[in-house]
Amino acid sequence: MDSANLVSIRNLTVLSGQRVLIKNLDLDIREGELIGVAGESGSGKTMFILAMLNVLPEGVKITSDRFELFGKDCRTLSSSEWRSLVGSHIGFVPQNTMFYLHPMMKIKKQIIDSFVSHKKGTKEQGLARAAELLRRVGFDDPERVLNSYGWELSGGMRQRVNIAMALMNNPEILIADEPTTALDAAIQRQILDLFKDINENEGVTILMVSHDLGMLHAYSNMNMVMYAGRMVEFGPSEDIFNAPAHPYTKALLDVIPTLSRTADDRLVEIPGFVPDSGREVESCIFADRCPYAEDICRQPVSMTHIAAHHLCLCAKPLTGGDRNE
């Protein structure tokens, strides 16, 4: 594995019985990146995260040609070894703040459990680090928060607690799954600014999952677009947003409202829906919804290099004129 790569995955396929959930996904995650993962609901974003964390639902299996985390070949590890590796190196911030925190346990018990179980220090050291991190994420009264239950905190406060909890073991990667769901706009901005600060000033690599491409444009430096279990485009944020190569990426960008929109303008939508079956095909899975589809799109498709770090899974990637239509 490249020394700069924290994660290196090749040909990852996720199966539920015979049904394909994710197909042939390749990805390298490098130190210091803030990667946005975008796509409609059902595109496979969360399933990909669960595969990385090795917490897939019962009956769901993975295959791959390479699955390396932090220099370890996960294919040779037991489930307990894999989860220990994840717990030591990856922090996870969920989208459902209420259900992630146990309602009958005080925050201090929950926030130090992983720290102690992974032998990062004693209970007393864990409480000291928890108080420090709670201050770091914006609490002026960490002792009160530590002695509170999750249901006593607001949604924004619970999300800050989750971020502090995810940072307890000094992770190299922080994964945030729809981290601003159900938060008001002001709190969303504060949470996203906090992620940006953690990435830039502490060097933590961040993988941020969202359906909101506009938000990812503002905060990420690399972006991965998923559709129906496939990575259809990957590249630097400026390339993705200024010159999308895949029609699906362009469609996602087109539905973002702009300040120039008037009351008479109709909202843009992507016709159809993300298919949850038939994902095993080798041809373009987006062809049925794509306004640019041609006969060649029904043939097997492979990843195209648009530029050095810009990849697109399309038989006919968009050109400049197509992008501006």
C-alpha positions in Angstrom: 0.0 0.0 0.0 1.2 3.5 -0.8 2.5 5.0 2.5 0.3 8.1 2.0 -2.9 5.9 1.7 -4.8 5.2 4.8 -7.3 3.1 2.9 -6.8 1.2 -0.3 -9.7 -0.8 -1.8 -10.0 -2.6 -5.1 -13.1 -4.3 -6.6 -15.2 -4.1 -3.5 -18.6 -5.8 -4.0 -21.2 -6.0 -1.3 -23.9 -8.7 -1.6 -27.1 -9.5 0.2 -27.6 -13.1 -0.8 -27.4 -12.9 -4.6 -28.4 -9.3 -4.7 -25.7 -6.8 -5.5 -25.7 -3.7 -3.2 -22.3 -2.3 -4.2 -20.4 -3.3 -7.3 -16.7 -3.1 -8.2 -15.7 -0.1 -6.1 -12.1 1.1 -6.1 -10.9 3.8 -3.7 -7.8 5.2 -2.1 -8.1 7.5 0.9 -5.0 9.6 1.5 -3.8 11.4 4.6 -5.3 14.8 5.2 -8.1 14.6 2.7 -11.7 15.8 3.3 -13.7 13.6 1.0 -17.4 14.2 0.3 -19.5 11.2 -0.6 -22.6 12.2 -2.5 -25.7 10.5 -4.0 -29.4 10.1 -3.6 -30.9 7.9 -0.9 -30.3 4.3 -1.9 -27.1 5.0 -3.8 -25.0 2.9 -1.4 -23.2 5.6 0.6 -24.0 4.3 4.0 -23.5 0.7 3.0 -20.0 1.5 1.8 -19.3 3.1 5.3 -20.7 0.0 7.0 -18.4 -2.2 4.9 -15.4 -0.1 6.0 -16.4 -0.3 9.6 -17.2 -4.1 9.3 -20.6 -3.6 10.9 -22.7 -4.9 7.9 -26.3 -6.1 8.6 -26.8 -9.8 9.1 -26.6 -11.8 5.8 -24.6 -9.1 4.0 -21.2 -10.1 2.7 -18.3 -8.4 1.0 -15.7 -9.6 -1.6 -12.7 -7.6 -2.8 -9.3 -7.9 -4.5 -7.8 -5.6 -1.9 -9.1 -4.2 1.3 -6.4 -2.5 3.3 -6.8 -0.2 6.3 -3.7 1.5 7.8 -1.4 -1.1 6.1 -3.4 -4.1 7.3 -5.0 -6.6 4.9 -8.5 -6.8 6.4 -9.3 -9.9 4.3 -6.9 -11.9 6.6 -8.3 -10.5 9.9 -11.0 -12.0 12.1 -14.1 -9.8 12.7 -12.8 -8.9 16.2 -9.4 -8.0 14.8 -11.0 -5.8 12.1 -13.2 -4.0 14.6 -10.3 -3.5 16.9 -8.4 -1.9 14.0 -11.4 0.3 13.2 -11.9 1.3 16.9 -8.2 2.3 17.2 -8.0 4.3 14.0 -11.5 5.4 12.8 -14.0 7.7 14.5 -17.6 7.6 13.5 -20.2 10.3 13.7 -23.8 9.0 13.0 -26.7 10.8 11.5 -29.2 9.8 14.2 -28.0 11.6 17.3 -30.9 10.5 19.5 -30.7 6.7 18.9 -26.9 6.6 18.9 -26.7 7.8 22.5 -28.1 5.4 25.1 -31.0 7.1 26.9 -30.3 5.4 30.3 -26.5 6.1 30.5 -24.9 9.3 31.3 -22.7 10.8 28.6 -19.5 10.3 30.7 -20.1 6.5 30.7 -20.6 6.3 27.0 -17.8 8.7 25.9 -15.0 6.9 27.7 -16.1 3.2 27.0 -14.1 2.9 23.8 -11.1 4.8 25.2 -10.8 2.4 28.1 -11.7 -0.8 26.1 -9.0 0.0 23.5 -6.5 0.6 26.3 -5.9 4.2 25.4 -5.7 5.1 29.1 -7.5 4.8 32.5 -11.0 5.9 33.3 -9.7 9.1 34.9 -7.6 9.9 31.9 -10.6 9.2 29.7 -12.7 11.7 31.7 -10.0 14.3 31.4 -9.7 13.8 27.7 -13.5 13.9 27.3 -13.8 17.2 29.1 -11.0 18.6 26.9 -12.7 17.4 23.7 -16.1 18.7 24.8 -14.6 22.1 25.3 -12.9 21.7 21.9 -16.3 21.1 20.2 -17.8 24.2 21.8 -19.1 23.4 25.3 -18.3 25.9 28.1 -19.5 23.5 30.8 -18.2 20.0 29.9 -18.8 18.7 33.5 -22.5 19.3 33.2 -22.6 17.6 29.8 -20.7 14.6 31.1 -23.3 14.2 33.9 -26.2 14.5 31.5 -28.3 12.0 29.6 -28.6 12.2 25.8 -32.3 13.1 26.0 -31.4 16.2 28.1 -29.4 17.7 25.2 -30.6 19.4 22.0 -29.9 17.9 18.6 -26.9 20.2 18.0 -25.5 19.4 21.5 -25.9 15.7 20.9 -24.1 16.0 17.6 -21.2 17.8 19.3 -21.0 15.0 21.9 -20.9 12.5 19.1 -18.0 14.3 17.4 -16.1 14.5 20.7 -16.8 10.7 21.2 -15.5 10.0 17.7 -12.3 11.9 18.5 -11.6 10.2 21.9 -9.2 7.6 20.5 -7.3 10.2 18.4 -8.4 8.7 15.1 -6.6 9.0 11.8 -10.0 9.0 9.9 -13.3 10.6 11.0 -16.4 9.3 9.1 -19.5 11.5 9.3 -22.7 10.0 7.9 -25.1 12.8 7.1 -23.8 14.8 10.1 -26.2 17.7 9.8 -29.5 15.8 9.4 -32.4 17.5 11.3 -30.2 20.4 12.5 -31.2 24.0 11.8 -29.1 26.1 9.4 -27.0 27.9 12.0 -26.1 24.7 13.9 -25.3 23.0 10.6 -22.8 25.7 9.7 -21.2 25.4 13.2 -20.8 21.6 12.9 -19.4 21.8 9.3 -16.9 24.5 10.3 -15.8 22.3 13.2 -15.2 19.4 10.8 -13.2 21.7 8.5 -11.1 22.9 11.5 -10.4 19.4 12.7 -9.3 18.4 9.2 -7.1 21.5 8.5 -5.6 22.1 12.0 -5.4 18.5 13.4 -4.7 16.7 10.2 -7.6 14.2 10.6 -8.8 12.7 7.3 -12.5 13.1 7.0 -15.1 11.2 5.0 -18.3 13.1 4.9 -21.4 11.4 3.6 -24.2 13.7 2.3 -26.9 14.0 -0.4 -26.2 17.8 -0.4 -23.6 18.5 -3.1 -23.8 22.2 -2.5 -22.6 21.7 1.1 -19.9 19.3 0.0 -18.6 21.8 -2.5 -18.1 24.3 0.3 -16.3 22.0 2.6 -14.6 19.0 0.8 -11.4 18.9 -1.3 -12.2 15.6 -3.0 -15.6 14.2 -3.9 -16.9 10.7 -4.7 -20.4 10.4 -6.4 -22.2 7.2 -5.9 -25.2 5.9 -7.8 -27.0 2.5 -7.4 -24.0 1.0 -5.6 -21.3 2.3 -7.9 -18.8 5.1 -7.8 -19.6 7.0 -10.9 -17.3 9.9 -10.5 -14.4 10.8 -8.2 -12.0 13.8 -8.3 -11.0 17.2 -6.8 -14.0 19.2 -5.7 -13.3 22.1 -8.2 -13.3 19.6 -11.1 -16.4 17.8 -10.0 -18.4 21.0 -9.5 -17.0 23.2 -12.3 -16.7 20.4 -14.9 -18.8 17.3 -14.0 -18.0 14.5 -16.4 -20.8 12.1 -15.4 -24.4 12.9 -16.3 -25.6 11.9 -12.9 -23.2 14.3 -11.2 -24.5 17.1 -13.5 -28.1 16.1 -12.7 -27.3 16.4 -8.9 -25.8 19.8 -9.4 -28.7 21.0 -11.6 -31.2 20.4 -8.8 -29.4 22.7 -6.4 -31.4 26.0 -6.3 -29.5 29.1 -7.3 -29.9 32.7 -6.2 -30.8 33.6 -9.8 -33.9 31.4 -9.6 -37.2 33.4 -9.8 -40.6 32.4 -8.5 -41.7 31.4 -12.0 -38.8 29.0 -12.5 -39.7 25.3 -12.0 -37.5 23.3 -9.7 -35.3 20.8 -11.6 -35.7 17.1 -10.7 -34.1 13.9 -11.8 -36.8 11.7 -13.3 -37.2 8.1 -12.1 -35.6 6.6 -9.0 -32.5 4.8 -7.9 -32.9 1.1 -8.7 -32.4 -1.3 -5.8 -32.1 -4.4 -8.1 -30.4 -5.2 -11.3 -27.1 -3.7 -10.1 -25.1 -6.7 -11.3 -25.2 -5.5 -15.0 -21.9 -4.4 -16.6 -23.5 -1.6 -18.6 -24.3 1.9 -17.3 -26.9 1.5 -14.4 -27.9 5.2 -14.9 -28.8 4.8 -18.6 -32.5 4.6 -18.1 -32.6 8.0 -16.4 -29.8 9.7 -18.4 -30.8 12.4 -21.0 -27.6 11.7 -22.9 -27.9 7.9 -23.2 -27.0 6.2 -26.5 -26.7 2.6 -27.7 -23.1 2.5 -26.5 -24.4 3.0 -22.9 -25.9 -0.5 -23.1 -22.4 -2.0 -23.5 -20.0 -2.8 -20.7 -18.6 0.4 -19.2 -15.3 1.0 -17.4 -13.7 3.8 -15.5 -12.3 6.7 -17.6 -9.5 9.0 -16.5 -10.7 12.6 -17.2 -7.5 14.0 -15.6 -4.8 12.8 -13.3 -7.1 12.4 -10.2 -10.5 12.8 -11.9 -12.3 9.5 -12.7 -15.6 8.9 -14.4 -17.6 5.7 -15.0 -19.3 6.6 -18.3 -19.2 5.4 -21.9 -19.3 9.0 -23.1 -18.2 11.5 -20.4 -19.6 15.0 -20.8 -17.7 17.6 -22.7 -17.6 21.3 -22.0 -20.7 22.0 -24.0 -22.7 19.2 -22.4 -21.8 20.4 -18.9 -23.2 23.8 -19.6 -26.5 22.8 -21.1 
